[in-house]
Amino acid sequence: MRYVLPLAMLCSKPTAAIHATILSVLTIVDQKVTASSSCEIKTTFIGILGKTKFSVNAEAVAVWDSGTGNAPCLLALHPSSPEALYLDSNAKVDAQSCSVHSNSSNIKGTAAYSNSYINAASNCVVGSASGGSSHYSPNVVTGCDTIADPLAGIAPPNVGSCDYNNAEYDSVSTILSPGVYCGGLTIKGNAVITFRSGTYVIKNSSFFVDSNSRISGTGVGFYLTGSDAVLHFTSNSSVNLVAPSTGDMAGILFFEDRSVSADQTHYFDSNNISRIEGAVYLSRGIFSSDSNTQIGANSAFTTVIARKIQLNSNAILTLNADYSATTVPNVASGYSGATNIRLVK
């Protein structure tokens, strides 16, 4: 919404030689406030030079980022990539109680196309956004400050020797224990897996959950390290996981090793990822979802922090922010970034 408040004032004469008329305009468009003033000064003092008046113009712009004073619940960390935060083909982000932020300085740092939509408490990007205002509510604020990785100071869990090698569970119902799963962890063939509370290290291969398999666990954290240590939840699998409330992985459900190769893709393609409560922390990787996926609707809160975020093909990412409804701590709350009101010009 736009408001224009013209204020015309005739200045008193500070001296007999100077007379000034000031016109000020305050314009508020969505979350950007622009104050501009023009002043025409008439003077007899410089009339001897053949100039009886001159104009002075000034403008100040402030941005009010509703919600960005709070911790972001969706943060793309890449500093310059086009489409670091990307939505297409009916993808949706529902984050009405928290902020969505892209650190990319690119002119397409945030992008939304083809009936995709971000509904958040605030939308902010360091560079600019593409796709048009109809894809964002509220409109994206551009030129925002970079938000430093809010989890950068959290130490990873210790990785010991292998407890399991090339672990695979096919068409079974069983309970798994924490440990180091070298060669990854594969769950397939209608398996039903319950994870005991604790830390699971997935090393040198993927955490793969195939169609029709179901996994669940409370107080669990998964640390991904080594080559090809990615998440892959396929269509029709069921995922119901809650992060630990205490310990090394407190508040973090998925934690990607900060030393792995950049831009590995983590696939959240199941259409039943109803509860992933806590932080999904993929600082080197790509959070990817498509194929009618529905993520996080039954979580008290979910925070996604990734190098890049890509949602396609009817994927719906629900980012609740009811932090008081769970004992899982919001470890991203102490971030260093933009304040609510910033002078940008």
Contacts in CASP RR format, 6 or more apart in sequence:
PFRMAT RR
TARGET T0000
AUTHOR 0000-0000-0000
METHOD contacts of the structure
MODEL  1
MRYVLPLAMLCSKPTAAIHATILSVLTIVDQKVTASSSCEIKTTFIGILG
KTKFSVNAEAVAVWDSGTGNAPCLLALHPSSPEALYLDSNAKVDAQSCSV
HSNSSNIKGTAAYSNSYINAASNCVVGSASGGSSHYSPNVVTGCDTIADP
LAGIAPPNVGSCDYNNAEYDSVSTILSPGVYCGGLTIKGNAVITFRSGTY
VIKNSSFFVDSNSRISGTGVGFYLTGSDAVLHFTSNSSVNLVAPSTGDMA
GILFFEDRSVSADQTHYFDSNNISRIEGAVYLSRGIFSSDSNTQIGANSA
FTTVIARKIQLNSNAILTLNADYSATTVPNVASGYSGATNIRLVK
1 28 0 8 1.000
1 29 0 8 1.000
1 30 0 8 1.000
2 27 0 8 1.000
2 28 0 8 1.000
2 29 0 8 1.000
3 26 0 8 1.000
3 27 0 8 1.000
3 28 0 8 1.000
4 25 0 8 1.000
4 26 0 8 1.000
4 27 0 8 1.000
5 25 0 8 1.000
5 26 0 8 1.000
6 23 0 8 1.000
6 24 0 8 1.000
6 25 0 8 1.000
7 23 0 8 1.000
7 24 0 8 1.000
7 25 0 8 1.000
7 26 0 8 1.000
8 21 0 8 1.000
8 22 0 8 1.000
8 23 0 8 1.000
9 21 0 8 1.000
9 22 0 8 1.000
9 24 0 8 1.000
10 21 0 8 1.000
11 19 0 8 1.000
11 20 0 8 1.000
11 21 0 8 1.000
11 22 0 8 1.000
13 19 0 8 1.000
16 44 0 8 1.000
17 43 0 8 1.000
17 44 0 8 1.000
17 45 0 8 1.000
18 41 0 8 1.000
18 42 0 8 1.000
18 43 0 8 1.000
18 45 0 8 1.000
19 41 0 8 1.000
19 42 0 8 1.000
19 43 0 8 1.000
20 39 0 8 1.000
20 40 0 8 1.000
20 41 0 8 1.000
20 42 0 8 1.000
21 39 0 8 1.000
21 40 0 8 1.000
22 37 0 8 1.000
22 38 0 8 1.000
22 39 0 8 1.000
23 37 0 8 1.000
23 38 0 8 1.000
23 39 0 8 1.000
24 35 0 8 1.000
24 36 0 8 1.000
24 37 0 8 1.000
25 35 0 8 1.000
25 36 0 8 1.000
25 37 0 8 1.000
26 33 0 8 1.000
26 34 0 8 1.000
26 35 0 8 1.000
27 33 0 8 1.000
27 34 0 8 1.000
27 35 0 8 1.000
27 36 0 8 1.000
28 34 0 8 1.000
30 138 0 8 1.000
30 139 0 8 1.000
30 141 0 8 1.000
31 63 0 8 1.000
31 64 0 8 1.000
31 65 0 8 1.000
31 66 0 8 1.000
31 122 0 8 1.000
31 138 0 8 1.000
31 139 0 8 1.000
31 141 0 8 1.000
32 61 0 8 1.000
32 62 0 8 1.000
32 63 0 8 1.000
32 64 0 8 1.000
32 141 0 8 1.000
33 61 0 8 1.000
33 62 0 8 1.000
33 63 0 8 1.000
33 64 0 8 1.000
34 59 0 8 1.000
34 60 0 8 1.000
34 61 0 8 1.000
35 59 0 8 1.000
35 60 0 8 1.000
35 61 0 8 1.000
35 62 0 8 1.000
36 57 0 8 1.000
36 58 0 8 1.000
36 59 0 8 1.000
36 60 0 8 1.000
37 57 0 8 1.000
37 58 0 8 1.000
37 59 0 8 1.000
38 55 0 8 1.000
38 56 0 8 1.000
38 57 0 8 1.000
38 58 0 8 1.000
39 55 0 8 1.000
39 56 0 8 1.000
39 57 0 8 1.000
40 53 0 8 1.000
40 54 0 8 1.000
40 55 0 8 1.000
41 53 0 8 1.000
41 54 0 8 1.000
41 55 0 8 1.000
41 56 0 8 1.000
42 52 0 8 1.000
42 53 0 8 1.000
43 52 0 8 1.000
43 53 0 8 1.000
43 54 0 8 1.000
44 52 0 8 1.000
46 52 0 8 1.000
46 54 0 8 1.000
59 345 0 8 1.000
60 343 0 8 1.000
60 345 0 8 1.000
61 343 0 8 1.000
61 344 0 8 1.000
61 345 0 8 1.000
62 341 0 8 1.000
62 342 0 8 1.000
62 343 0 8 1.000
62 344 0 8 1.000
63 141 0 8 1.000
63 143 0 8 1.000
63 144 0 8 1.000
63 341 0 8 1.000
63 342 0 8 1.000
63 344 0 8 1.000
64 340 0 8 1.000
64 341 0 8 1.000
65 99 0 8 1.000
65 122 0 8 1.000
65 124 0 8 1.000
65 141 0 8 1.000
65 144 0 8 1.000
65 338 0 8 1.000
65 339 0 8 1.000
65 340 0 8 1.000
65 341 0 8 1.000
65 342 0 8 1.000
66 121 0 8 1.000
66 122 0 8 1.000
66 138 0 8 1.000
66 340 0 8 1.000
67 98 0 8 1.000
67 99 0 8 1.000
67 121 0 8 1.000
67 122 0 8 1.000
67 340 0 8 1.000
68 99 0 8 1.000
68 101 0 8 1.000
68 122 0 8 1.000
68 124 0 8 1.000
68 144 0 8 1.000
68 337 0 8 1.000
68 338 0 8 1.000
68 339 0 8 1.000
68 340 0 8 1.000
69 99 0 8 1.000
69 338 0 8 1.000
69 339 0 8 1.000
69 340 0 8 1.000
70 98 0 8 1.000
70 99 0 8 1.000
70 121 0 8 1.000
70 321 0 8 1.000
70 333 0 8 1.000
71 98 0 8 1.000
71 99 0 8 1.000
71 150 0 8 1.000
71 303 0 8 1.000
71 330 0 8 1.000
71 332 0 8 1.000
71 333 0 8 1.000
71 334 0 8 1.000
71 335 0 8 1.000
72 98 0 8 1.000
72 99 0 8 1.000
72 100 0 8 1.000
72 101 0 8 1.000
72 147 0 8 1.000
72 150 0 8 1.000
72 303 0 8 1.000
72 305 0 8 1.000
72 332 0 8 1.000
72 335 0 8 1.000
73 95 0 8 1.000
73 97 0 8 1.000
73 98 0 8 1.000
73 99 0 8 1.000
73 100 0 8 1.000
73 301 0 8 1.000
73 302 0 8 1.000
73 303 0 8 1.000
73 304 0 8 1.000
73 319 0 8 1.000
73 321 0 8 1.000
73 332 0 8 1.000
74 85 0 8 1.000
74 93 0 8 1.000
74 95 0 8 1.000
74 98 0 8 1.000
74 99 0 8 1.000
74 100 0 8 1.000
74 101 0 8 1.000
74 120 0 8 1.000
74 303 0 8 1.000
74 304 0 8 1.000
74 309 0 8 1.000
74 317 0 8 1.000
74 319 0 8 1.000
75 100 0 8 1.000
75 101 0 8 1.000
75 102 0 8 1.000
75 103 0 8 1.000
75 147 0 8 1.000
75 150 0 8 1.000
75 303 0 8 1.000
75 304 0 8 1.000
75 305 0 8 1.000
75 306 0 8 1.000
75 332 0 8 1.000
76 84 0 8 1.000
76 85 0 8 1.000
76 101 0 8 1.000
76 102 0 8 1.000
76 103 0 8 1.000
76 104 0 8 1.000
76 109 0 8 1.000
76 110 0 8 1.000
76 306 0 8 1.000
76 307 0 8 1.000
76 308 0 8 1.000
76 309 0 8 1.000
77 84 0 8 1.000
77 103 0 8 1.000
77 149 0 8 1.000
77 283 0 8 1.000
77 305 0 8 1.000
77 306 0 8 1.000
77 307 0 8 1.000
78 84 0 8 1.000
78 103 0 8 1.000
78 104 0 8 1.000
78 307 0 8 1.000
78 308 0 8 1.000
79 103 0 8 1.000
79 104 0 8 1.000
79 105 0 8 1.000
79 126 0 8 1.000
79 146 0 8 1.000
80 104 0 8 1.000
80 105 0 8 1.000
80 106 0 8 1.000
81 104 0 8 1.000
81 106 0 8 1.000
81 109 0 8 1.000
81 308 0 8 1.000
82 104 0 8 1.000
82 106 0 8 1.000
82 107 0 8 1.000
82 108 0 8 1.000
82 109 0 8 1.000
82 111 0 8 1.000
83 106 0 8 1.000
83 108 0 8 1.000
83 109 0 8 1.000
83 110 0 8 1.000
83 111 0 8 1.000
83 130 0 8 1.000
83 308 0 8 1.000
83 310 0 8 1.000
84 102 0 8 1.000
84 103 0 8 1.000
84 104 0 8 1.000
84 106 0 8 1.000
84 109 0 8 1.000
84 110 0 8 1.000
84 307 0 8 1.000
84 308 0 8 1.000
84 309 0 8 1.000
85 100 0 8 1.000
85 102 0 8 1.000
85 104 0 8 1.000
85 109 0 8 1.000
85 110 0 8 1.000
85 111 0 8 1.000
85 125 0 8 1.000
85 308 0 8 1.000
85 309 0 8 1.000
86 110 0 8 1.000
86 111 0 8 1.000
86 112 0 8 1.000
86 308 0 8 1.000
86 309 0 8 1.000
86 310 0 8 1.000
86 311 0 8 1.000
87 93 0 8 1.000
87 111 0 8 1.000
87 112 0 8 1.000
87 113 0 8 1.000
87 116 0 8 1.000
87 117 0 8 1.000
87 118 0 8 1.000
87 135 0 8 1.000
87 311 0 8 1.000
87 312 0 8 1.000
88 112 0 8 1.000
88 113 0 8 1.000
88 114 0 8 1.000
88 116 0 8 1.000
88 311 0 8 1.000
88 312 0 8 1.000
88 313 0 8 1.000
89 113 0 8 1.000
89 114 0 8 1.000
89 115 0 8 1.000
89 116 0 8 1.000
89 290 0 8 1.000
89 312 0 8 1.000
89 313 0 8 1.000
89 314 0 8 1.000
90 114 0 8 1.000
90 115 0 8 1.000
90 116 0 8 1.000
90 313 0 8 1.000
90 314 0 8 1.000
91 112 0 8 1.000
91 116 0 8 1.000
91 117 0 8 1.000
91 289 0 8 1.000
91 290 0 8 1.000
91 311 0 8 1.000
91 312 0 8 1.000
91 313 0 8 1.000
91 314 0 8 1.000
91 315 0 8 1.000
91 316 0 8 1.000
91 317 0 8 1.000
92 116 0 8 1.000
92 117 0 8 1.000
92 118 0 8 1.000
92 119 0 8 1.000
92 311 0 8 1.000
92 315 0 8 1.000
92 316 0 8 1.000
92 317 0 8 1.000
93 100 0 8 1.000
93 117 0 8 1.000
93 118 0 8 1.000
93 119 0 8 1.000
93 120 0 8 1.000
93 311 0 8 1.000
93 317 0 8 1.000
93 319 0 8 1.000
94 119 0 8 1.000
94 316 0 8 1.000
94 317 0 8 1.000
94 318 0 8 1.000
94 319 0 8 1.000
95 118 0 8 1.000
95 119 0 8 1.000
95 120 0 8 1.000
95 121 0 8 1.000
95 318 0 8 1.000
95 319 0 8 1.000
95 321 0 8 1.000
96 119 0 8 1.000
96 120 0 8 1.000
96 121 0 8 1.000
97 121 0 8 1.000
97 320 0 8 1.000
97 321 0 8 1.000
97 322 0 8 1.000
98 120 0 8 1.000
98 121 0 8 1.000
98 319 0 8 1.000
98 321 0 8 1.000
99 120 0 8 1.000
99 121 0 8 1.000
99 122 0 8 1.000
99 123 0 8 1.000
99 124 0 8 1.000
100 118 0 8 1.000
100 120 0 8 1.000
100 122 0 8 1.000
100 123 0 8 1.000
100 124 0 8 1.000
101 123 0 8 1.000
101 124 0 8 1.000
101 125 0 8 1.000
101 144 0 8 1.000
101 147 0 8 1.000
101 338 0 8 1.000
102 109 0 8 1.000
102 110 0 8 1.000
102 124 0 8 1.000
102 125 0 8 1.000
102 126 0 8 1.000
102 127 0 8 1.000
103 126 0 8 1.000
103 146 0 8 1.000
103 147 0 8 1.000
104 110 0 8 1.000
104 125 0 8 1.000
104 126 0 8 1.000
104 127 0 8 1.000
105 126 0 8 1.000
105 127 0 8 1.000
106 127 0 8 1.000
106 128 0 8 1.000
107 127 0 8 1.000
107 128 0 8 1.000
107 130 0 8 1.000
108 128 0 8 1.000
108 129 0 8 1.000
108 130 0 8 1.000
109 125 0 8 1.000
109 126 0 8 1.000
109 127 0 8 1.000
109 128 0 8 1.000
109 129 0 8 1.000
109 130 0 8 1.000
110 118 0 8 1.000
110 123 0 8 1.000
110 125 0 8 1.000
110 128 0 8 1.000
110 129 0 8 1.000
110 130 0 8 1.000
110 140 0 8 1.000
111 129 0 8 1.000
111 130 0 8 1.000
111 131 0 8 1.000
112 118 0 8 1.000
112 129 0 8 1.000
112 130 0 8 1.000
112 131 0 8 1.000
112 132 0 8 1.000
112 135 0 8 1.000
112 136 0 8 1.000
113 130 0 8 1.000
113 131 0 8 1.000
113 135 0 8 1.000
116 135 0 8 1.000
116 311 0 8 1.000
117 135 0 8 1.000
117 136 0 8 1.000
117 137 0 8 1.000
118 135 0 8 1.000
118 136 0 8 1.000
118 137 0 8 1.000
119 137 0 8 1.000
120 137 0 8 1.000
120 138 0 8 1.000
122 138 0 8 1.000
122 141 0 8 1.000
123 129 0 8 1.000
123 136 0 8 1.000
123 137 0 8 1.000
123 138 0 8 1.000
123 139 0 8 1.000
123 140 0 8 1.000
123 141 0 8 1.000
124 140 0 8 1.000
124 141 0 8 1.000
124 144 0 8 1.000
124 338 0 8 1.000
125 140 0 8 1.000
125 141 0 8 1.000
125 142 0 8 1.000
125 143 0 8 1.000
125 144 0 8 1.000
126 143 0 8 1.000
126 144 0 8 1.000
126 145 0 8 1.000
126 146 0 8 1.000
127 142 0 8 1.000
127 143 0 8 1.000
127 144 0 8 1.000
128 142 0 8 1.000
128 143 0 8 1.000
129 136 0 8 1.000
129 140 0 8 1.000
129 142 0 8 1.000
133 139 0 8 1.000
133 140 0 8 1.000
143 344 0 8 1.000
144 338 0 8 1.000
144 342 0 8 1.000
145 337 0 8 1.000
145 338 0 8 1.000
145 342 0 8 1.000
146 337 0 8 1.000
147 335 0 8 1.000
147 336 0 8 1.000
147 337 0 8 1.000
147 338 0 8 1.000
148 335 0 8 1.000
148 336 0 8 1.000
148 337 0 8 1.000
149 283 0 8 1.000
149 305 0 8 1.000
150 305 0 8 1.000
150 331 0 8 1.000
150 332 0 8 1.000
150 333 0 8 1.000
150 334 0 8 1.000
150 335 0 8 1.000
150 336 0 8 1.000
151 252 0 8 1.000
151 279 0 8 1.000
151 281 0 8 1.000
151 283 0 8 1.000
151 305 0 8 1.000
151 331 0 8 1.000
151 332 0 8 1.000
152 283 0 8 1.000
154 252 0 8 1.000
154 331 0 8 1.000
155 248 0 8 1.000
156 223 0 8 1.000
156 225 0 8 1.000
156 248 0 8 1.000
156 255 0 8 1.000
156 257 0 8 1.000
156 258 0 8 1.000
157 199 0 8 1.000
157 201 0 8 1.000
157 223 0 8 1.000
157 248 0 8 1.000
157 249 0 8 1.000
157 255 0 8 1.000
158 248 0 8 1.000
159 180 0 8 1.000
159 201 0 8 1.000
159 203 0 8 1.000
159 223 0 8 1.000
159 225 0 8 1.000
160 180 0 8 1.000
160 201 0 8 1.000
161 180 0 8 1.000
162 180 0 8 1.000
162 181 0 8 1.000
162 182 0 8 1.000
162 203 0 8 1.000
163 179 0 8 1.000
163 180 0 8 1.000
163 181 0 8 1.000
164 179 0 8 1.000
164 180 0 8 1.000
164 181 0 8 1.000
164 182 0 8 1.000
164 185 0 8 1.000
165 182 0 8 1.000
165 183 0 8 1.000
166 182 0 8 1.000
166 183 0 8 1.000
166 184 0 8 1.000
166 205 0 8 1.000
167 181 0 8 1.000
167 183 0 8 1.000
167 184 0 8 1.000
167 185 0 8 1.000
167 186 0 8 1.000
168 185 0 8 1.000
168 186 0 8 1.000
168 187 0 8 1.000
168 188 0 8 1.000
169 176 0 8 1.000
169 186 0 8 1.000
169 187 0 8 1.000
169 188 0 8 1.000
169 191 0 8 1.000
169 193 0 8 1.000
170 188 0 8 1.000
170 189 0 8 1.000
170 191 0 8 1.000
171 188 0 8 1.000
171 189 0 8 1.000
171 190 0 8 1.000
171 191 0 8 1.000
172 191 0 8 1.000
172 192 0 8 1.000
173 191 0 8 1.000
173 192 0 8 1.000
173 193 0 8 1.000
174 191 0 8 1.000
174 192 0 8 1.000
174 193 0 8 1.000
174 194 0 8 1.000
175 193 0 8 1.000
175 194 0 8 1.000
175 195 0 8 1.000
175 196 0 8 1.000
176 193 0 8 1.000
176 194 0 8 1.000
176 195 0 8 1.000
176 196 0 8 1.000
176 200 0 8 1.000
177 196 0 8 1.000
178 195 0 8 1.000
178 196 0 8 1.000
178 197 0 8 1.000
178 198 0 8 1.000
178 199 0 8 1.000
178 200 0 8 1.000
178 220 0 8 1.000
179 199 0 8 1.000
179 200 0 8 1.000
179 201 0 8 1.000
180 201 0 8 1.000
180 203 0 8 1.000
181 200 0 8 1.000
181 201 0 8 1.000
181 202 0 8 1.000
181 203 0 8 1.000
182 203 0 8 1.000
182 204 0 8 1.000
183 203 0 8 1.000
183 204 0 8 1.000
183 205 0 8 1.000
184 202 0 8 1.000
184 203 0 8 1.000
184 204 0 8 1.000
184 205 0 8 1.000
184 206 0 8 1.000
184 207 0 8 1.000
184 208 0 8 1.000
184 229 0 8 1.000
185 200 0 8 1.000
185 202 0 8 1.000
185 206 0 8 1.000
185 207 0 8 1.000
185 208 0 8 1.000
186 206 0 8 1.000
186 208 0 8 1.000
186 210 0 8 1.000
187 193 0 8 1.000
187 208 0 8 1.000
187 209 0 8 1.000
187 210 0 8 1.000
187 213 0 8 1.000
187 215 0 8 1.000
188 208 0 8 1.000
188 209 0 8 1.000
188 210 0 8 1.000
188 213 0 8 1.000
189 210 0 8 1.000
189 211 0 8 1.000
189 212 0 8 1.000
189 213 0 8 1.000
190 212 0 8 1.000
190 213 0 8 1.000
191 213 0 8 1.000
191 214 0 8 1.000
192 213 0 8 1.000
192 214 0 8 1.000
193 213 0 8 1.000
193 214 0 8 1.000
193 215 0 8 1.000
193 216 0 8 1.000
194 215 0 8 1.000
194 216 0 8 1.000
194 217 0 8 1.000
195 215 0 8 1.000
195 216 0 8 1.000
195 217 0 8 1.000
195 220 0 8 1.000
195 241 0 8 1.000
196 217 0 8 1.000
196 220 0 8 1.000
197 217 0 8 1.000
197 218 0 8 1.000
197 219 0 8 1.000
197 220 0 8 1.000
197 244 0 8 1.000
198 219 0 8 1.000
198 220 0 8 1.000
198 221 0 8 1.000
198 244 0 8 1.000
198 249 0 8 1.000
199 220 0 8 1.000
199 221 0 8 1.000
199 222 0 8 1.000
199 223 0 8 1.000
199 244 0 8 1.000
199 248 0 8 1.000
199 249 0 8 1.000
200 220 0 8 1.000
200 221 0 8 1.000
200 222 0 8 1.000
200 223 0 8 1.000
201 222 0 8 1.000
201 223 0 8 1.000
201 225 0 8 1.000
202 222 0 8 1.000
202 223 0 8 1.000
202 224 0 8 1.000
202 225 0 8 1.000
202 229 0 8 1.000
203 225 0 8 1.000
203 226 0 8 1.000
203 229 0 8 1.000
204 225 0 8 1.000
204 226 0 8 1.000
204 227 0 8 1.000
204 228 0 8 1.000
204 229 0 8 1.000
205 227 0 8 1.000
205 228 0 8 1.000
205 229 0 8 1.000
206 228 0 8 1.000
206 229 0 8 1.000
206 230 0 8 1.000
206 231 0 8 1.000
206 232 0 8 1.000
207 222 0 8 1.000
207 224 0 8 1.000
207 229 0 8 1.000
207 230 0 8 1.000
207 231 0 8 1.000
207 232 0 8 1.000
208 232 0 8 1.000
208 234 0 8 1.000
209 215 0 8 1.000
209 232 0 8 1.000
209 233 0 8 1.000
209 234 0 8 1.000
209 237 0 8 1.000
209 239 0 8 1.000
209 270 0 8 1.000
210 234 0 8 1.000
210 237 0 8 1.000
211 234 0 8 1.000
211 235 0 8 1.000
211 236 0 8 1.000
211 237 0 8 1.000
212 236 0 8 1.000
212 237 0 8 1.000
213 237 0 8 1.000
213 238 0 8 1.000
214 237 0 8 1.000
214 238 0 8 1.000
214 240 0 8 1.000
215 237 0 8 1.000
215 238 0 8 1.000
215 239 0 8 1.000
215 240 0 8 1.000
215 241 0 8 1.000
216 238 0 8 1.000
216 239 0 8 1.000
216 240 0 8 1.000
216 241 0 8 1.000
217 240 0 8 1.000
217 241 0 8 1.000
217 242 0 8 1.000
218 241 0 8 1.000
218 242 0 8 1.000
219 242 0 8 1.000
219 243 0 8 1.000
219 244 0 8 1.000
219 245 0 8 1.000
219 328 0 8 1.000
220 241 0 8 1.000
220 242 0 8 1.000
220 243 0 8 1.000
220 244 0 8 1.000
220 253 0 8 1.000
221 241 0 8 1.000
221 243 0 8 1.000
221 244 0 8 1.000
221 249 0 8 1.000
221 252 0 8 1.000
221 253 0 8 1.000
221 254 0 8 1.000
221 255 0 8 1.000
222 231 0 8 1.000
222 253 0 8 1.000
222 254 0 8 1.000
222 255 0 8 1.000
223 249 0 8 1.000
223 255 0 8 1.000
223 257 0 8 1.000
224 230 0 8 1.000
224 231 0 8 1.000
224 254 0 8 1.000
224 255 0 8 1.000
224 256 0 8 1.000
224 257 0 8 1.000
224 260 0 8 1.000
225 257 0 8 1.000
225 260 0 8 1.000
226 257 0 8 1.000
226 260 0 8 1.000
227 260 0 8 1.000
227 261 0 8 1.000
228 264 0 8 1.000
229 256 0 8 1.000
229 257 0 8 1.000
229 260 0 8 1.000
229 264 0 8 1.000
230 264 0 8 1.000
230 265 0 8 1.000
230 266 0 8 1.000
230 267 0 8 1.000
231 254 0 8 1.000
231 266 0 8 1.000
231 267 0 8 1.000
231 268 0 8 1.000
232 266 0 8 1.000
232 267 0 8 1.000
232 269 0 8 1.000
233 239 0 8 1.000
233 267 0 8 1.000
233 268 0 8 1.000
233 269 0 8 1.000
233 270 0 8 1.000
233 273 0 8 1.000
234 267 0 8 1.000
234 269 0 8 1.000
234 270 0 8 1.000
235 269 0 8 1.000
235 270 0 8 1.000
235 271 0 8 1.000
235 291 0 8 1.000
235 292 0 8 1.000
236 270 0 8 1.000
236 271 0 8 1.000
236 272 0 8 1.000
237 270 0 8 1.000
237 272 0 8 1.000
238 270 0 8 1.000
238 272 0 8 1.000
238 273 0 8 1.000
238 274 0 8 1.000
239 270 0 8 1.000
239 272 0 8 1.000
239 273 0 8 1.000
239 274 0 8 1.000
239 275 0 8 1.000
239 276 0 8 1.000
240 274 0 8 1.000
240 275 0 8 1.000
240 298 0 8 1.000
241 253 0 8 1.000
241 275 0 8 1.000
241 276 0 8 1.000
241 277 0 8 1.000
242 253 0 8 1.000
242 275 0 8 1.000
242 277 0 8 1.000
242 278 0 8 1.000
242 326 0 8 1.000
242 328 0 8 1.000
243 249 0 8 1.000
243 250 0 8 1.000
243 251 0 8 1.000
243 252 0 8 1.000
243 253 0 8 1.000
243 277 0 8 1.000
243 278 0 8 1.000
243 279 0 8 1.000
243 328 0 8 1.000
244 250 0 8 1.000
244 251 0 8 1.000
244 252 0 8 1.000
244 328 0 8 1.000
245 251 0 8 1.000
245 327 0 8 1.000
245 328 0 8 1.000
245 329 0 8 1.000
249 255 0 8 1.000
250 328 0 8 1.000
250 329 0 8 1.000
250 331 0 8 1.000
251 278 0 8 1.000
251 279 0 8 1.000
251 328 0 8 1.000
251 329 0 8 1.000
251 330 0 8 1.000
251 331 0 8 1.000
252 278 0 8 1.000
252 279 0 8 1.000
252 281 0 8 1.000
252 331 0 8 1.000
253 276 0 8 1.000
253 277 0 8 1.000
253 278 0 8 1.000
253 279 0 8 1.000
253 280 0 8 1.000
254 266 0 8 1.000
254 276 0 8 1.000
254 279 0 8 1.000
254 280 0 8 1.000
254 281 0 8 1.000
254 282 0 8 1.000
255 281 0 8 1.000
256 264 0 8 1.000
256 266 0 8 1.000
256 281 0 8 1.000
256 282 0 8 1.000
256 283 0 8 1.000
256 284 0 8 1.000
256 285 0 8 1.000
257 284 0 8 1.000
258 283 0 8 1.000
258 284 0 8 1.000
259 284 0 8 1.000
260 284 0 8 1.000
260 285 0 8 1.000
261 284 0 8 1.000
262 284 0 8 1.000
262 285 0 8 1.000
262 307 0 8 1.000
263 284 0 8 1.000
263 285 0 8 1.000
263 286 0 8 1.000
263 307 0 8 1.000
263 308 0 8 1.000
264 284 0 8 1.000
264 285 0 8 1.000
264 286 0 8 1.000
265 285 0 8 1.000
265 286 0 8 1.000
265 288 0 8 1.000
266 282 0 8 1.000
266 285 0 8 1.000
266 286 0 8 1.000
266 287 0 8 1.000
266 288 0 8 1.000
266 306 0 8 1.000
267 288 0 8 1.000
267 289 0 8 1.000
268 287 0 8 1.000
268 288 0 8 1.000
268 289 0 8 1.000
268 293 0 8 1.000
268 295 0 8 1.000
268 315 0 8 1.000
269 288 0 8 1.000
269 289 0 8 1.000
269 290 0 8 1.000
269 291 0 8 1.000
269 293 0 8 1.000
270 293 0 8 1.000
271 291 0 8 1.000
271 292 0 8 1.000
271 293 0 8 1.000
271 294 0 8 1.000
272 294 0 8 1.000
273 293 0 8 1.000
273 294 0 8 1.000
273 295 0 8 1.000
273 296 0 8 1.000
274 294 0 8 1.000
274 296 0 8 1.000
274 297 0 8 1.000
274 298 0 8 1.000
274 299 0 8 1.000
275 296 0 8 1.000
275 298 0 8 1.000
275 299 0 8 1.000
276 295 0 8 1.000
276 296 0 8 1.000
276 299 0 8 1.000
276 302 0 8 1.000
277 299 0 8 1.000
277 300 0 8 1.000
277 301 0 8 1.000
277 302 0 8 1.000
277 326 0 8 1.000
277 328 0 8 1.000
278 299 0 8 1.000
278 301 0 8 1.000
278 302 0 8 1.000
278 303 0 8 1.000
278 328 0 8 1.000
278 330 0 8 1.000
279 302 0 8 1.000
279 303 0 8 1.000
279 304 0 8 1.000
279 305 0 8 1.000
279 330 0 8 1.000
279 331 0 8 1.000
279 332 0 8 1.000
280 287 0 8 1.000
280 302 0 8 1.000
280 303 0 8 1.000
280 304 0 8 1.000
280 305 0 8 1.000
280 306 0 8 1.000
281 305 0 8 1.000
281 306 0 8 1.000
282 305 0 8 1.000
282 306 0 8 1.000
282 307 0 8 1.000
283 305 0 8 1.000
283 306 0 8 1.000
283 307 0 8 1.000
284 307 0 8 1.000
285 306 0 8 1.000
285 307 0 8 1.000
285 308 0 8 1.000
286 306 0 8 1.000
286 307 0 8 1.000
286 308 0 8 1.000
286 309 0 8 1.000
286 310 0 8 1.000
287 304 0 8 1.000
287 306 0 8 1.000
287 308 0 8 1.000
287 309 0 8 1.000
287 310 0 8 1.000
288 310 0 8 1.000
288 311 0 8 1.000
288 312 0 8 1.000
289 295 0 8 1.000
289 310 0 8 1.000
289 311 0 8 1.000
289 312 0 8 1.000
289 315 0 8 1.000
289 317 0 8 1.000
290 311 0 8 1.000
290 312 0 8 1.000
290 313 0 8 1.000
290 314 0 8 1.000
290 315 0 8 1.000
291 313 0 8 1.000
291 314 0 8 1.000
291 315 0 8 1.000
292 313 0 8 1.000
292 314 0 8 1.000
292 315 0 8 1.000
293 314 0 8 1.000
293 315 0 8 1.000
293 316 0 8 1.000
294 315 0 8 1.000
294 316 0 8 1.000
294 318 0 8 1.000
295 302 0 8 1.000
295 315 0 8 1.000
295 316 0 8 1.000
295 317 0 8 1.000
295 318 0 8 1.000
296 302 0 8 1.000
296 317 0 8 1.000
296 318 0 8 1.000
296 319 0 8 1.000
296 320 0 8 1.000
297 316 0 8 1.000
297 318 0 8 1.000
297 320 0 8 1.000
299 318 0 8 1.000
299 320 0 8 1.000
300 320 0 8 1.000
300 322 0 8 1.000
300 323 0 8 1.000
300 325 0 8 1.000
300 326 0 8 1.000
300 328 0 8 1.000
301 319 0 8 1.000
301 320 0 8 1.000
301 321 0 8 1.000
301 322 0 8 1.000
301 323 0 8 1.000
301 325 0 8 1.000
301 326 0 8 1.000
301 328 0 8 1.000
301 330 0 8 1.000
302 318 0 8 1.000
302 319 0 8 1.000
302 320 0 8 1.000
303 319 0 8 1.000
303 330 0 8 1.000
303 332 0 8 1.000
304 317 0 8 1.000
304 319 0 8 1.000
305 332 0 8 1.000
311 317 0 8 1.000
323 330 0 8 1.000
323 333 0 8 1.000
END
